[in-house]
Amino acid sequence: MRRIRLAHQTDFSGWRDAARQGLLAGSAPEALDWRVEGEDAPDLFAAEDHAAAPIPGAEAPRVPRAFIGLAETVILHRDPGRFALLYRLLWGIQRQPRLLEDASHPDVHLAEQVARAIRRDIHKMHAFVRFREIATPEGEPHFVAWFEPDNFIVEAAAPFFVRRFTGMRWTILTPDRAAAWDGEHLTFAEGARREQAPTSDRVEALWRAYYANIFNPARLKLAAMTREMPKRYWKNLPEAELIGPLTRRATEREDAMVKAGPTRPPAFAAAEARRRPAPAEPVDSGTRPGSLGEAREAAQSCRRCGLWEHATQTVFGEGPERARLMLVGEQPGDREDLAGAPFVGPAGRMLDRALEEAAIPRGEVYVTNAVKHFKFEPRGKFRLHKTPDAPEIAACRWWLESERALVRPELIVALGASAAQALLGKRVIIGRERGQLMSLPDGGRLWITVHPSYLLRLPDEAAKAREYDRFIADLGAAWRLLQGAAQT
Ligand code: URA
């Protein structure tokens, strides 16, 4: 058995070079022993590490882009078997090029599971890091957080904090690695001990007061909360000590809220829309807009179908003008109709979470809908979502096409049946078409998956978790396709 030493736990380039050498030398997976420098357990049977000679005339190994994306994620796991798992996969791919598409293959399945665990770990780190301010000799504020991720994800998770807290100077300490941002540079250092991190600061009381105020007892779902915020993270969350007392008093407070009744009637959009005078002239002239700003403005007075009449406003797409990825939903919901922005309500939160777990920065994605007005049915105080019909989808396609022409995304992900119908011009069965690259009649590239609301509607928790994972896998695969395209 030949021992391979990697320089550190996430040494992807070291692994890649060794794997390449192994393949060229024809070394079977069981002939290699993968170790990280400094962690060797004595092994009398392992040969010293020397490069194996390539077999004369050996062909260059086949390394699909999808494998690279997967491997870069899997290598962040703590399991020492991950290096061997990746090599087995790569070895298998040489013999079966489409191996990764075989979800029932035990190694493919395991690698997907591991990648999901990593994405979840990164998501939890993004959600549960809490900075505390410390005094510095220069008098400038510096923020320090302590966090214990399950895996070696600090490098992968850190860019999110740079984007979110660009103007702050901060350090995140973990047992394996530390990340620091000085306002200009992101650097990494060895891990730290918990005692090196502050345990409280002057804004903590404020943060706790804020949490206690936003806590809504009527929306308490304890099982969902502990699933989202597992207890092992609580020790680093200043608000966690309030959870017990607040949840114990939740029923009492909820009863009081019901008794008190609403303080003012909700301002419903239908009534608003009736009060608002219609624009004198539909500004939408049928000429293709020259910019997204122009398109957004023209769409405000769209009369291409009847949905404008009861909706509060047109909800146009949002995102960078040159986004490589476009996500298309169905239509704005109640929240989106009031806010004037797509995916800001419950489905939007689900989408945000999934994007984050799939490591897709929402800020780099153009997000829009097949239909730009909220279609609903008033029911008492509520406005119940109604699926847009084929003529409404067809009427609104003009706007979607305008957005596509302006943004020119390299890939479009249709979220659900209405979006797919808008793009393909025909009805599709999501279960049959999802998760594969399709061509649009005009040559665009399309990837279909479910709508996040579908996940919200599933009654059974197990199915919900399973479908959520599939949703993330679909999004991640679409994103990897784009990353792959960038490398060619
Ligand atoms: N559902 C959608 O399809 N789009 C939104 O913007 C919100 C919910």
Boltz pocket constraint, residues with backbone or C-beta under 6 A from the ligand:
constraints:
  - pocket:
      binder: B
      contacts: [[A, 329], [A, 330], [A, 331], [A, 332], [A, 333], [A, 336], [A, 341], [A, 342], [A, 343], [A, 344], [A, 345], [A, 347], [A, 348], [A, 368], [A, 369], [A, 415], [A, 453]]
      max_distance: 6.0
